């Protein structure tokens, strides 16, 4: 029988264990191009220092099995900025912070033995509490696609653009050095249902919550992958999800 706890990491050891889980998932399991911190095998960067780390603990095994990195707009390091700014010009998103609290979500991962309902639900319950505690209006971040093949990326992007594209006021733009080359916005989609079915579960979950895609895909060299920028207005979350999480 599992006994889970979801909370914000309270000390350096809990953060360290979350970073170790990220390394296990992103580098070892997925083979991403992430740096390691010596022999400790931690996925860490300078953005972690100004972040909160949401964690799910399996108390029966004293193991961290899920985590999200949270960067709050009112606490972001002004010189460093948000992680997404490494790949996108997000000035339109940062302007929202003038009147509303914004929150960047990132580095989400779940241990391979726990990728089923309870853990992802607990993570979202933790995010929901964080949203309420800090009165967050907008959530955003860059999410990873499972392919870097130009034809597949082109079909995914066209599918998303036709159904979930943000208006000009929320648009972001790829940096010159992170532009995804080979994108064909005129590609023909023959089976949109299959494209949605093959999307990563995280992206499908976000789309059901009401996220918008805000610009062209970009290259994330940290993860050796293609990412897209998404935005969620918490006031437009469907009522069924609001009732469940908020």
C-alpha positions in Angstrom: 0.0 0.0 0.0 1.4 3.4 -1.0 1.5 6.4 1.4 2.3 9.5 -0.6 3.0 13.1 0.5 3.1 16.1 -1.8 4.8 19.3 -0.7 7.4 22.0 -1.5 10.9 20.7 -0.7 11.9 22.1 2.7 15.7 21.6 2.9 18.8 21.0 0.8 18.6 17.2 1.1 15.1 17.1 -0.3 16.1 19.4 -3.2 19.2 17.2 -3.8 17.0 14.1 -4.0 14.7 15.8 -6.5 17.7 16.8 -8.6 18.8 13.2 -8.5 15.5 12.0 -9.8 15.6 14.5 -12.6 19.0 13.2 -13.6 17.8 9.6 -13.6 14.9 10.5 -15.8 16.3 13.1 -18.2 19.9 11.9 -18.6 20.0 8.2 -17.8 16.6 7.1 -19.0 15.9 9.5 -21.8 19.5 10.1 -22.8 19.3 13.9 -22.7 22.4 16.0 -22.9 22.2 17.2 -19.3 25.2 18.1 -17.2 26.0 16.2 -14.1 27.3 17.6 -10.8 30.3 15.4 -10.2 29.7 11.8 -9.0 26.4 12.8 -7.4 24.6 12.7 -10.8 22.3 15.6 -10.2 20.4 17.5 -12.9 21.0 21.1 -11.7 21.5 24.5 -13.1 21.6 28.1 -11.9 17.8 28.4 -12.2 17.3 26.0 -9.3 18.6 28.5 -6.8 15.7 30.9 -7.3 13.0 28.1 -7.6 10.7 26.1 -5.4 10.8 22.4 -5.9 7.4 20.6 -5.7 8.0 16.9 -4.7 5.9 13.8 -4.2 7.4 11.3 -1.7 6.5 7.6 -1.4 6.7 7.5 2.4 6.7 3.7 2.4 10.1 3.7 0.7 11.3 7.2 1.6 11.7 7.9 -2.1 11.0 11.1 -4.1 9.0 9.8 -7.1 7.8 13.0 -8.8 8.9 16.7 -9.0 8.2 20.0 -10.7 10.4 23.1 -10.7 8.4 26.3 -9.9 9.7 29.8 -10.7 7.4 32.5 -9.4 7.3 35.8 -11.2 7.5 37.9 -8.1 10.6 36.0 -7.0 12.5 35.5 -10.3 16.1 36.6 -10.4 15.9 39.8 -12.5 19.3 39.3 -14.1 18.8 35.6 -14.8 15.2 35.6 -15.8 13.1 32.5 -16.5 14.5 29.3 -17.9 12.3 29.6 -21.0 14.1 32.8 -21.9 17.1 30.7 -22.9 15.1 29.6 -26.0 12.3 32.1 -26.5 11.8 35.9 -26.4 9.0 36.0 -23.8 8.6 39.7 -23.4 4.8 39.5 -24.0 4.5 36.9 -21.2 6.6 38.9 -18.8 4.4 41.9 -19.3 1.6 40.0 -17.7 3.5 40.1 -14.5 2.8 43.8 -14.2 -0.8 43.2 -13.2 -0.9 39.4 -12.4 1.2 36.8 -10.7 2.9 34.5 -13.2 4.5 31.1 -12.7 6.9 29.1 -14.8 6.6 25.3 -14.6 9.5 23.1 -15.7 11.7 20.0 -15.2 8.6 17.9 -14.5 9.4 14.2 -14.2 8.1 11.1 -12.5 10.0 7.9 -11.5 9.4 5.2 -14.1 7.8 2.9 -11.6 5.1 5.5 -10.7 3.8 6.8 -14.0 0.1 6.3 -13.3 -2.8 8.4 -12.0 -2.0 9.1 -8.3 1.4 10.7 -8.7 0.6 13.1 -11.6 -2.7 14.0 -9.8 -0.7 14.7 -6.6 1.7 16.9 -8.5 -1.2 18.9 -9.9 -2.9 19.1 -6.5 0.4 20.6 -5.3 0.5 23.1 -8.1 -3.1 24.0 -7.5 -2.4 24.8 -3.8 0.6 26.8 -4.9 -1.6 28.8 -7.4 -4.0 29.6 -4.6 -1.3 30.4 -2.0 0.4 32.9 -4.4 -2.7 34.1 -6.3 -1.2 32.9 -9.7 -3.1 33.9 -12.8 -0.8 32.6 -15.6 1.2 29.4 -15.8 3.8 28.9 -18.6 6.8 26.9 -19.6 8.4 24.9 -22.5 7.4 21.3 -23.0 9.4 18.6 -24.7 8.3 16.8 -27.8 9.3 13.1 -28.2 10.7 13.6 -31.7 13.1 16.0 -33.5 12.4 14.7 -37.0 11.4 17.8 -39.2 8.3 16.1 -40.8 6.9 14.9 -37.4 7.6 18.2 -35.6 6.0 20.1 -38.5 2.8 18.0 -38.4 2.6 18.3 -34.6 3.1 22.1 -34.7 0.5 22.5 -37.5 -2.0 20.4 -35.6 -1.4 22.5 -32.4 -1.4 25.8 -34.3 -4.8 25.1 -36.0 -6.5 24.2 -32.7 -4.6 25.7 -29.7 -2.7 28.8 -30.9 -2.5 31.9 -28.8 -3.4 35.4 -29.9 -0.7 38.0 -30.8 -0.7 39.4 -27.3 0.7 36.1 -26.0 3.1 35.3 -28.8 6.7 34.3 -28.1 9.6 34.1 -30.5 12.5 31.6 -30.8 16.0 32.9 -30.3 18.2 32.9 -33.5 20.4 30.2 -31.9 17.6 28.0 -30.9 15.4 28.1 -34.0 14.2 24.7 -35.2 15.4 24.3 -38.8 13.4 22.3 -41.2 9.9 23.3 -40.0 7.3 23.1 -42.7 4.2 25.0 -41.7 2.5 23.9 -45.0 2.7 20.2 -44.3 -0.4 18.2 -44.9 -2.1 16.5 -42.0 -3.9 13.3 -42.9 -4.7 11.9 -39.5 -5.1 14.5 -36.8 -6.5 12.0 -34.3 -3.3 10.0 -34.5 -1.2 13.1 -34.0 -3.1 13.9 -30.8 -2.9 10.3 -29.7 0.9 10.2 -30.1 1.5 13.4 -28.2 3.4 13.1 -24.9 0.9 12.5 -22.0 2.0 15.7 -20.4 1.2 17.8 -23.4 -2.2 16.1 -23.8 -3.0 16.8 -20.2 -2.0 20.4 -20.6 -4.2 20.8 -23.7 -7.2 19.4 -21.8 -6.6 22.0 -19.1 -6.8 24.7 -21.8 -3.2 25.7 -22.5 -2.3 27.7 -25.6 0.7 27.2 -27.8 2.4 30.6 -28.1 5.0 30.2 -30.9 7.2 28.2 -33.2 9.1 25.2 -31.7 12.7 25.7 -30.5 15.7 23.6 -29.8 16.6 23.0 -26.2 20.3 22.0 -26.2 20.1 21.2 -22.4 17.8 18.3 -23.2 18.9 17.7 -26.7 15.3 18.0 -27.8 12.6 20.1 -29.4 10.3 22.2 -27.2 7.2 24.3 -27.5 6.1 27.2 -25.3 2.7 26.9 -23.7 0.6 29.2 -21.5 -2.4 28.6 -19.3 -4.8 31.3 -18.0 -6.0 29.8 -14.7 -9.3 31.6 -15.0 -10.1 29.7 -18.2 -9.5 26.2 -16.8 -12.6 24.0 -17.6 -15.0 23.8 -14.7 -14.6 20.1 -14.2 -10.8 20.4 -13.7 -11.3 23.5 -11.5 -13.6 21.5 -9.3 -11.2 18.6 -9.1 -7.9 20.5 -8.5 -8.9 24.0 -7.2 
